[in-house]
Amino acid sequence: MPVIGLAVWLLAACNMPRNTPVAESPAGLIHTIAAQTAIAEQTRVAAGLPPQSGVTLPPPLPTLPTFTAQPTTPALPTATPQPPPPTQIPCDLLSFGDPIDVTVPDGTEMQPGEVFVKTWRLKNAGSCTWTTAYALVFVSGESMGALSSIPLSTTVAPGETIDVSVSLTAPLEPGTYRGYFKLRNANGVLFGWGPESKAFWVEIVVPEKHGVMFDFIAAADEAEWGSGTTPVAFDTVGTTDLNYGGPDGNADGFVMVKDEQKLEDGKKSGKILETYPKMADDGYIIGRYPVYRVGAGDEIRARIGFIANPDGTCGGGNAIFAIYYTLGTDVGTLTKLGEWEETCDGRLTKITLSLASLAGKDVQFYLLVKANGPATDDTAVWDSLGVMR
């Protein structure tokens, strides 16, 4: 038996590895056994078996979030840039030529009732030709007497210019006035300048003026003078021509400006106009003045009477003073404004004549002095005679 045991031991020794492994520490062995036990217990629980008594499972691992793969958006094709569409030019459109205002630029001063012609230079900026069926029309503001429409005088192709004009009359009252105009095509459609089709305009200023508007004494040398015996020849301004300025004492009558004369009221004058009639029974003297345009608020003012004798006495003056007018130069419209019978009584007569009904009109004034019987001491004078405003 001992021999057999020894043989077995020798055989076992021959089959053992040549290097003897290092023995594991007791602590490490314990952790390994615990881990194996936990794995075995989790396996039991997963199989639905009850856990063994005395075995504590480790806490479960946290659940990690699940990420879902998102589909990749395919890239859109890149559009090839296209040139902008060509701008459509309107059929009817205007711009301005050079200069815009051929006449009457903005702010031009005009006298009350003054007639003037406004001209614009317009350019056809549209795509259609303007024909003579197109017209200039007033659209708003102050019309100043403009016609409702004025046809174009010629055709105007795109890119060409034309001068268009309208006759206007300045208002009578002071102020700044503006009138707006457009063109009208053959279909009756209005159009103006720029994309918004704006109107173009005329603008004038009627200044406010006061004082003497027309001085009959200062303008006496510009008037036509004549004399005769009644009836009065208005159309020919008397039957005998007279020169302004005398001579004093002419039997046919005379007209002249005098200064520092003693008047019938005993006062010394400034500049006065003496109009002595023809030295005959019912003789007269007449003067026709240049055309004057009457303004708003105009009136004629003067003092009339006689020059006193050298010794200061009144004398035997006895005459009829009168003022007439015609519209323009038309003698057929002759109208009497006023008439006064005067005698040398030591007083001058003040006269005031309203011209309101003639505002804006062109008139010619006539001064007339007629001897009331014999022309004795008829040294008739007009003092401070003028159109006042």
Buried (B, 14 or more C-beta within 10 A) or exposed (E): EEEEEEEEEEEEEEEEEEEEEEEEEEEEEEEEEEEEBBEEBBEBEEEEEEEEEEEEEEEEEEEEEEEEEEEEEEEEEEEEEEEEEEEEEEEBBBEBBEEBBBBBEEEBEBBBBBBBEBBBBBBBBBEBEBEEEBBBBBBEBBBBBBEEEBEBEEBBEBEBBBEBBBEBBBBBEBEEBEBBBBBBBEEEEBBBBEEEBEBBBBBBBBEEEEEBBBBBBBBBEEBBBBBBBBEBBBEBBBBBEBEBEBEEEBEBBBBBBBEEBBBBBEEEBEBBBBBBBBBBEBBBBBBBBEEBBBBBBBBBBBBBBBBBBEEEEBBBBBBBBBBBBBBEEEBEEBEEBEEEEBBBEBBBEEBEBEBEEBBBBBBBBBBBBBBBEBBEBBBBBBBBBBBBB
